[in-house]
Amino acid sequence: MWLDKEPSMIPVLTIQQTRDVEAEADALGYAYARMMQDAGSAVAEVVAECAAQYVPSAPRLTLLIGSGNNGGDGLVAAAKLVSLLPGAQVRCLMLSRREDDPLVEAASAAGVFFAYAEDDNDGRVIRQMVGSADIVVDALFGFGVRLPIRDTAQKILRFTRQALNERATARRARPVNDPTQHGQIERPPKQWVIAVDCPSGLDCDTGALDKSTIPADWTVTFIAAKPGHLTFPGAGVVGRLMVAPLDMPDGVKALKRPSMTLIDHETARELLPVRPLDGHKGSFGRILVVSGSADMPGAAGLAAKAAYRAGGGWVAVATDPRTAVVLQPSLSEAVWLPQEAETLTERLASFDAVLMGPGLGQSTDTAALIDALLSTDSPTDWVIDADALNHLAQHPDRLANLPKNSVLTPHPAEMGR
């Protein structure tokens, strides 16, 4: 993520909430036209950063420009890229003609080349412009797109995907460049796709995708992340998500309390407690992992390693003897306990947290163990997963008796049960 200030929570706004924020900002003096200039400048900065990292010199840029505000952001970016990247070829492929548009005039005056999809019936121009580009900027549709995409827009996306796939196929056909081999055809460099606001064809509220959507390597969105950026299948085509906050006025109330927020890497790092220099394993929590069985020994190993990687200092693994023998060589720091209700209930109060469920199986003995542990009066925090959840699904009356600070981690099938 990219923020203008210190690490903080990134708001997540729906399409309507974003429109409300923009309208409120406009009313407070941050005009729509200025928002577009700032958004286009943010896109240009990301494209220039991508070119500096991955394109040796004289990058060839193709921007796909839609008829709405998303296309306006792309036009602003195109004009700015001429000065940001001296020597670059900046080309715009227009979905439709934007008559008397000052943004088109400004880009044209800066030296941007224009082509129009309506003049390209067989897609030859689109395929050439996209196929020869080092960086493709997708500024066709923003968050307001309605699926499915049809007509000229669908044609542009289809021909764009075709050109990108042909370039990728050519790279795979020539995986290495050997300058000592006479007559070798040079391997084409990787192409980069940068989406403006969202990959065209992504529903920013639901994460639904049009079949013609172009997957992006980077997505530059504005003001806030959108639910569709984070919800699959849409999240799978966003690539690296970057949030440009723009210059929102402090008085925009719709940004004060978003219904959802996203934690970025910097914020997560800030939230981690500093470890004292004189700390030891007892300083960082005692964790009990009740996991694994003869049929699924790996579950216990993965769970115990996760406990250590999450910061736990002292980890005990309660599992069956055969699993313990298998895992001990790779988990030399762990303490091993028998998977017996009497032993574990006696020691439960000495642990700060318990993870129970992965790979336990669903035998009668396992059910008795789960019931015994969950009925123990202990201040310990619990994470309940996998087969422990399956047991609770069969006995929903026991949900009411879960320890106060329990965390349940079902995957979709377990949630359904």
C-alpha positions in Angstrom: 0.0 0.0 0.0 1.0 3.6 -0.5 0.1 6.3 2.0 1.0 10.0 2.2 1.6 10.0 6.0 2.6 7.6 8.8 1.3 4.0 8.7 -2.4 3.9 9.3 -5.5 1.9 8.6 -6.6 2.1 5.0 -10.4 2.6 4.6 -12.4 0.2 2.4 -15.3 1.9 0.7 -18.1 0.6 -1.5 -18.8 2.2 -4.8 -21.6 4.3 -3.3 -19.6 5.3 -0.3 -16.7 6.4 -2.6 -19.1 8.5 -4.6 -20.4 10.1 -1.4 -16.8 10.9 -0.3 -16.1 12.5 -3.7 -19.3 14.6 -3.6 -18.6 15.7 -0.1 -15.0 16.7 -1.0 -16.2 18.6 -4.0 -18.7 20.5 -1.9 -15.8 21.4 0.5 -13.7 22.8 -2.4 -11.7 19.9 -3.6 -13.2 20.0 -7.1 -13.8 16.9 -9.3 -11.4 18.3 -11.9 -8.6 18.6 -9.4 -9.3 15.1 -8.1 -8.8 13.9 -11.7 -5.5 15.7 -12.0 -4.3 14.3 -8.7 -5.4 10.8 -9.6 -3.8 10.9 -13.1 -0.6 12.2 -11.5 -0.6 9.3 -9.0 -1.0 6.8 -11.9 1.8 8.5 -13.8 4.1 8.2 -10.8 3.4 4.5 -10.5 4.0 3.9 -14.3 7.3 5.9 -14.1 8.3 3.8 -11.0 7.5 0.6 -12.9 9.5 1.8 -15.9 12.5 2.7 -13.8 12.6 -0.7 -12.2 11.8 -3.0 -15.1 12.3 -1.2 -18.5 15.9 -0.4 -19.3 15.4 2.7 -21.5 12.9 4.4 -23.9 9.8 2.6 -22.6 6.9 2.0 -24.9 3.6 2.8 -23.2 0.1 2.1 -24.3 -2.8 3.5 -22.4 -6.3 2.1 -23.0 -8.6 5.1 -22.5 -12.4 4.8 -21.7 -15.1 7.4 -22.2 -15.6 8.2 -18.5 -13.7 9.6 -15.5 -11.4 6.5 -15.5 -10.3 7.5 -19.1 -9.8 11.0 -17.9 -7.4 9.8 -15.2 -5.6 8.0 -18.0 -5.3 11.0 -20.2 -3.9 13.1 -17.4 -1.4 10.3 -16.7 -0.4 10.1 -20.4 0.4 13.9 -20.7 2.5 13.7 -17.5 4.4 10.6 -18.6 5.8 12.5 -21.6 7.8 14.7 -19.2 8.4 12.1 -16.5 9.9 9.6 -19.0 11.9 11.5 -21.6 12.2 9.5 -24.8 9.2 7.3 -24.0 6.7 6.5 -26.6 3.3 7.4 -25.1 0.3 6.1 -27.0 -3.4 6.2 -26.2 -5.9 3.8 -27.6 -9.3 5.5 -27.3 -12.5 3.5 -26.7 -14.4 6.4 -28.3 -13.8 9.9 -29.5 -13.9 12.5 -26.7 -14.9 15.6 -28.7 -13.6 19.0 -27.4 -12.1 17.4 -24.4 -9.3 19.6 -22.9 -7.6 16.5 -21.5 -7.2 15.1 -25.0 -6.0 18.4 -26.2 -3.4 18.7 -23.4 -2.2 15.1 -24.0 -2.0 15.7 -27.8 0.0 19.0 -27.2 2.4 17.1 -25.0 3.2 14.7 -27.9 0.9 11.7 -27.1 -0.1 9.6 -30.1 -3.8 8.7 -30.4 -5.6 5.8 -32.1 -9.3 5.0 -32.0 -10.9 1.6 -31.5 -13.8 2.4 -33.8 -11.4 2.7 -36.7 -9.9 -0.7 -36.0 -12.4 -3.4 -37.1 -10.1 -6.3 -37.2 -8.1 -5.5 -34.1 -4.8 -5.1 -35.9 -3.9 -1.7 -34.4 -4.9 -2.8 -30.9 -2.8 -5.9 -31.1 0.2 -4.0 -32.4 -0.1 -1.2 -29.9 -0.5 -3.6 -27.0 1.9 -6.3 -28.2 4.7 -3.8 -28.7 4.2 -2.0 -25.3 6.5 -2.5 -22.3 3.7 -1.2 -20.0 0.0 -1.3 -20.7 -2.2 1.1 -18.6 -5.8 -0.1 -18.3 -7.9 3.1 -17.9 -11.0 1.8 -19.7 -13.5 1.4 -16.8 -13.4 2.5 -13.2 -15.5 1.2 -10.3 -18.8 2.1 -11.9 -18.6 -0.6 -14.7 -21.7 -2.8 -15.2 -21.2 -6.4 -16.2 -21.1 -8.0 -18.7 -18.9 -5.8 -20.9 -20.2 -5.6 -24.5 -19.6 -4.2 -27.9 -16.5 -2.1 -28.6 -15.2 -2.3 -25.1 -15.4 -6.1 -25.1 -13.5 -6.1 -28.5 -10.7 -4.0 -27.0 -10.4 -6.2 -24.0 -10.4 -9.4 -26.1 -7.8 -8.1 -28.6 -5.7 -6.8 -25.6 -5.7 -10.2 -23.9 -4.8 -11.8 -27.2 -1.8 -9.5 -27.7 -0.7 -10.0 -24.1 -1.0 -13.8 -24.4 1.0 -13.8 -27.7 3.8 -11.9 -26.0 3.8 -14.2 -23.0 3.9 -17.2 -25.3 6.9 -15.8 -27.2 8.7 -15.4 -23.9 8.1 -19.0 -22.9 9.3 -20.2 -26.3 12.6 -18.4 -25.8 13.3 -18.8 -22.1 16.9 -17.6 -22.3 19.0 -15.2 -24.4 22.4 -16.6 -25.5 24.4 -13.9 -27.2 27.0 -16.5 -28.3 24.4 -18.3 -30.4 24.5 -16.9 -33.9 21.1 -15.9 -35.4 19.2 -16.2 -32.1 15.9 -14.2 -31.9 16.0 -11.9 -28.9 13.6 -12.9 -26.1 10.9 -10.2 -25.7 10.9 -8.6 -22.2 8.1 -9.0 -19.8 5.1 -6.7 -20.1 3.6 -5.0 -17.2 -0.1 -4.1 -16.9 -1.1 -1.3 -14.6 -4.9 -0.8 -13.9 -6.4 2.5 -13.0 -8.8 2.1 -10.0 -9.5 -1.5 -10.9 -8.9 -4.0 -13.8 -11.6 -3.3 -16.4 -14.3 -5.8 -15.9 -14.0 -6.1 -12.1 -17.1 -5.3 -10.0 -15.6 -3.3 -7.2 -18.4 -4.1 -4.8 -18.6 -7.9 -5.2 -15.3 -9.0 -6.8 -17.2 -10.5 -9.7 -15.3 -10.6 -13.0 -16.2 -10.2 -16.6 -14.7 -13.0 -18.8 -12.8 -10.4 -20.7 -11.1 -8.8 -17.7 -7.4 -8.0 -18.1 -5.4 -9.2 -15.1 -3.1 -6.4 -13.7 0.4 -6.5 -12.2 -0.3 -3.3 -10.3 -3.6 -1.6 -9.5 -3.7 2.1 -8.5 -6.9 3.0 -6.8 -7.9 6.3 -5.1 -9.1 7.4 -1.7 -9.8 3.9 -0.4 -9.6 0.3 -1.3 -12.8 -1.3 -2.6 -14.4 -4.6 -1.4 -13.9 -6.1 -4.9 -10.1 -5.5 -4.7 -10.1 -7.9 -1.7 -12.8 -10.4 -2.6 -12.1 -13.4 -4.9 -12.2 -13.9 -7.8 -11.5 -10.2 -8.3 -8.7 -10.1 -5.8 -6.8 -12.6 -8.0 -6.5 -10.1 -10.9 -5.6 -6.9 -9.0 -1.9 -7.7 -8.5 -0.1 -5.3 -6.2 -2.7 -2.9 -4.8 -1.7 0.7 -4.2 -4.0 3.3 -2.6 -3.5 6.9 -3.5 -5.3 8.9 -0.8 -5.5 12.1 -2.9 -5.8 15.5 -1.1 -9.0 14.8 0.7 -10.2 17.7 2.9 -10.1 17.0 6.7 -13.8 17.7 6.9 -15.0 14.7 4.8 -17.2 12.9 7.3 -17.7 9.8 5.1 -14.0 9.0 5.5 -13.9 9.3 9.3 -15.6 6.0 10.1 -15.5 3.6 7.2 -17.4 0.3 7.7 -14.2 -1.6 6.9 -10.5 -0.9 7.1 -7.4 -2.6 5.7 -4.2 -3.0 7.6 -1.1 -2.5 5.5 2.4 -4.0 6.1 3.7 -0.9 7.8 0.8 -0.7 10.2 1.1 -4.4 11.1 4.8 -3.9 11.8 3.9 -0.9 14.1 1.4 -3.0 16.0 3.9 -5.7 16.9 5.3 -5.3 20.4 9.0 -4.6 20.8 10.8 -7.6 22.2 13.0 -6.8 25.2 16.7 -7.5 24.8 16.7 -9.7 27.9 13.7 -11.7 26.8 13.6 -15.5 26.8 11.1 -18.1 25.6 9.0 -17.7 28.8 8.6 -14.0 28.0 6.5 -14.5 24.9 3.7 -16.8 25.8 3.0 -20.5 26.4 1.0 -22.1 23.6 -0.6 -25.6 23.6 -1.2 -27.2 20.2 -3.7 -30.1 20.3 -3.4 -31.4 16.9 -2.5 -34.3 14.6 -3.2 -38.0 14.5 -1.6 -41.1 12.9 -3.4 -40.4 9.6 -2.5 -36.6 9.6 0.8 -36.1 11.4 1.7 -33.1 9.3 -1.1 -31.0 10.7 0.5 -30.9 14.1 3.9 -29.9 12.6 2.4 -27.1 10.6 0.4 -25.8 13.5 3.3 -25.9 15.9 5.5 -24.0 13.4 2.8 -21.5 12.9 2.7 -20.9 16.7 6.4 -20.2 16.7 6.2 -17.9 13.7 3.4 -16.0 15.3 5.7 -15.1 18.1 5.1 -17.8 20.7 8.0 -18.5 22.9 7.1 -21.9 24.5 5.1 -24.3 22.5 3.8 -27.7 23.6 2.3 -30.2 21.2 -0.3 -32.7 22.4 -0.5 -35.5 19.8 -0.4 -39.2 19.5 3.0 -41.0 20.1 3.5 -42.0 16.5 3.1 -38.4 15.3 5.5 -37.2 18.0 8.2 -39.6 16.8 7.8 -38.4 13.2 7.8 -34.7 14.0 10.4 -34.5 16.8 13.5 -34.2 14.5 12.0 -31.2 12.7 10.6 -29.5 15.9 13.4 -29.9 18.3 12.4 -26.9 20.4 8.8 -28.1 21.1 7.6 -29.9 24.2 5.6 -33.0 23.6 2.6 -34.1 25.7 0.2 -37.1 25.4 -3.1 -36.4 23.8 -4.9 -37.4 27.0 -7.8 -35.5 28.5 -6.7 -35.9 32.1 -3.1 -34.7 31.5 -4.1 -31.7 29.4 -7.0 -30.5 31.7 -4.6 -30.5 34.6 -2.1 -28.4 32.8 -4.5 -26.2 30.8 -4.3 -23.2 33.2 -0.5 -22.9 32.6 -1.0 -22.0 29.0 -1.8 -18.5 27.6 -3.4 -19.8 24.4 -4.6 -23.2 23.0 -5.0 -24.2 19.4 -7.2 -27.3 19.0 -8.4 -29.2 15.9 -6.0 -29.5 13.0 -5.7 -33.2 12.0 -7.3 -34.6 15.1 -9.7 -36.8 13.2 -13.4 -37.4 14.2 -13.2 -40.6 16.3 -15.2 -41.1 19.5 -12.0 -40.6 21.6 -11.3 -37.3 19.8 -14.9 -36.1 20.5 -14.4 -37.0 24.2 -11.1 -35.1 24.3 -12.6 -32.0 22.8 -15.6 -32.0 25.2 -13.3 -32.4 28.2 -11.0 -29.6 27.2 -13.8 -27.1 26.3 -15.6 -27.8 29.5 -12.6 -26.9 31.6 -12.9 -23.6 33.5 -9.7 -21.8 32.4 -8.8 -18.2 31.5 -6.9 -19.5 28.5 -7.6 -18.0 25.0 -8.6 -20.5 22.4 -8.3 -20.9 18.6 -10.7 -23.7 17.5 -10.1 -25.1 14.0 -10.7 -28.0 11.7 -11.9 -31.2 13.4 -12.8 -29.3 16.6 -15.2 -27.3 14.5 -16.5 -30.4 12.9 -17.3 -31.7 16.3 -19.1 -28.5 17.3 -21.1 -28.7 14.1 -22.5 -32.0 15.2 -23.2 -30.6 18.7 -24.3 -27.0 18.2 -25.7 -26.8 21.7 -22.1 -26.7 22.9 -21.3 -23.4 21.1 -22.9 -21.6 24.0 -20.3 -23.0 26.4 -17.2 -22.0 24.5 -14.6 -20.0 26.5 -15.1 -16.3 26.3 -12.2 -15.4 24.1 -12.5 -18.2 21.6 -11.6 -17.6 17.9 -13.1 -19.9 15.3 -11.4 -20.3 12.0 -13.6 -22.3 9.6 -13.0 -22.6 5.9 -16.1 -22.4 3.7 -17.1 -26.0 4.0 -16.7 -25.9 7.8 -18.6 -22.7 8.0 -21.4 -24.3 6.0 -21.6 -27.2 8.5 
